[in-house]
Amino acid sequence: MTAPESNQSVESLKDDIQRHVALTLGSDPFPPRKERYYLGLCYSVRDRLLGQWLETQRSYYDSITKRVYYMSLEFLPGRFLMNYIQALGMEEECREAVRDFGLDLDELLEEEWNPGLGNGGLGRLASCYMDSMATCKIPGYGYGILYDYGIFYQTIVNGYQHEGCDNWLRQDSPWVLRRGHFMFLINFYGRSEAYEDSAGHERFRWVDTESVMAMACDIMVPGHQNGHVTNMRLWKAISTRDFELEHFNRGDYIGAVQSKVESENISKVLYPNDTSPRGKELRLRQQYFFVAATFQDILRRFRKNNYSSFDCFPDQVAVQLNDTHPAISIAELMRILVDDEALTWETAWTICQKTFSYTNHTVLPEALETWSVELIGRMLPRHLQIIFEINRRFLDDVGKRFPGRVDLLRSLSLIAEDDGKQVRMAHLAIIGSHTVNGVAELHSKILKARLFKDFDNLYPGKFTNVTNGITPRRWLMQANPALSELIGSVIGNEWIHDLSHLSELAAYADDPEFQQRWQEVRKRNKKLLARYVLRKLGVGINPATLFDMHIKRIHEYKRQILNVLHVITIYNRIRSGSVAHHVPRTLFFAGKAAPGYLQAKLIIKLINAVGQAVNGDPAVGNELRVVFLPNYCVSQAEKLIPAADLSEQISTAGMEASGTGNMKFALNGALTIGTLDGANIEIREVVGEDNFFLFGHTEEDVHRLHSGGYDPVQIYESNIELKKALDMISTGFFSPEAPSLFRPIVDSLLAHGDYYLVLADYAKYVAEQARVSKCYEDPALWTRMSILNTANMGKFSSDRAIMEYARNIWKVSPLT
Ligand code: H53
């Protein structure tokens, strides 16, 4: 762009900002105030995207192309403003415009609240996939719920997690476009009624229902500088007027308002559990609400194209079920096709199986979703009938193929009988889909070899793998501008669209000048983070220390406790002077615990208690620091990850389906200490064994140890340092005011069998950490390893993952 044009665009942007401050917000533009100008900028940027968005949506209709519906109960998009600005390629323009008003763009960006519409990995993955669908021009949409309250706001009080409300929509969000004219009626409860149609066939209809409206709220997801803008449609519950009128007519004003509030509760709050579902009625209501609204929208679009027959439905529509949360979709589509559209059961079932595909994200047995037959029968009586019929036909078929195998029927059935009758949502998703995928190679292998072995035998070829990915736009370009610039200066910027280009960096891994520039960037990022920590926590940390990060949901399988045991071990070595020379470290922990997960909450308290002891001990000096950063979220991850030297990916092998934080760290040049779990295995493969700190039992070892013979007490007795660390925890060294406070943690490791094998991996972990320190002392070696990590991360772009889904599962092509 030439200079005069650029000035012109800055001037027109400035005009727009002031116009929005005055006319959209009704505020005096003078003097320029940060909060007002932030919003003025948001609206001005939004204006510039809206045209592209409308154009993209129109192009779908014009080309009558097959579209993907990515259905997810969770999304974690992170802040939008910078994402939009960069997608439009107007960063410099924005910086200049706000600078002219005496403001700083980076400060304005901090005004934005994170939309916390998800818990963790699954929700963030969905948002990376939205970004890649837009950038790769895959025709499709994201669908979800617009929760009024996202994931709770975490504060730490006296070392404990406190949960506060995340009322992110308190002030209207400039990004949420309410579509008052897209409203659908959603039914619940009532009963299924049999009747005879005009041809004398028995049919069913769902009657005497209660209803609520679903209103569409849209959020734009732009591709990177390609003019393509994908729509994320989130549903909001609105009470039906009929519902209210009934009460009003009876003169019951309060009752009317109450029923309105109750029905609108559906989209009020996100359930704050990651991996383990809680079978509450409201949660099933959310799932069905979202599914029923989405399918009405899908059908509306399908009909708009005037199709004569539903046979071509799967040629127009691919539905991806993000975990089992939307799996009731399968019964809903059957209901629509059989009851409303009067198709035969067989035709309807064929359409379903050609339409759906399902991603499984976990093998933890407690995480597999089930709903009681009683609850589904009450809330969705017709769907329960349909589920029973799907099951009857399915088991009939299995029975014919494997006569006499009652055990097989029991293991495959949609209905589990052991704990009261429960519908197994994963089984419904598997049999109703054409493809089921795991999210990393090991995970997909476990699905086939263990969790769903019988299904894999039954349907050879149905199970596949798509290893997760992350978007390089947010996780390198936006989060780490200094590194992006350095990379760009030597290999150009093609990596932004094709991450495999990063491999060109390998040629510079041993170049002393490049190494120095690499180190300078990393140092700068560490300084920025140190400043942030000082501002947020009032804690001073030294950027010259090794930054060691464990940031993710707090869960026993993720083994924050193993890290804590290492910290205590180092602490004891420093105190006893038994360490010849130690590499000073700063340990960062961040992450939320599900409010009902008491053990995880106690782990947070322990991390903080250990931090307090270590940080306050003069014997430790600057050698070791422990910080727990409250309220981990996308924006915080963007600050932490570019400053990390070491990434902790230490889950018990076989338990982390994939992980995506592991990818973000390696992409930004952190080295990983990790187990052979999830995507760690594939990261190690590409970055090279020499550039990865590996320790711990393998998934097969874990399986064997779980089958019997594992004795954590014996390990405890025979390892002096481990014993000391555990004794300190259990006897109140870190909780003198309540000596037995942390007993439940030690009990889980000793008295209750150490299910997550923390003790089994302790010695190897501590030894590998010593190797980490040794490598860190050799800056040329460390920097080389760091560069090679970044250089080899091409595979983990979500663009690669999305193109695999598009080609192999959805059978859709990018728009040209
Ligand atoms: O999904 C991530 C994986 C990660 C896995 C996570 C996940 C949730 O965040 C929530 C529910 C669930 O079943 C799984 O734990 O390993 O990387 C995206 O696939």
Residues whose N, C-alpha, C, O or C-beta is under 5 A from the ligand:
A	BS01	H53	G120 G121 L122 L125 D274 T275 H361 T362 V439 E656 A657 S658 G659 T660
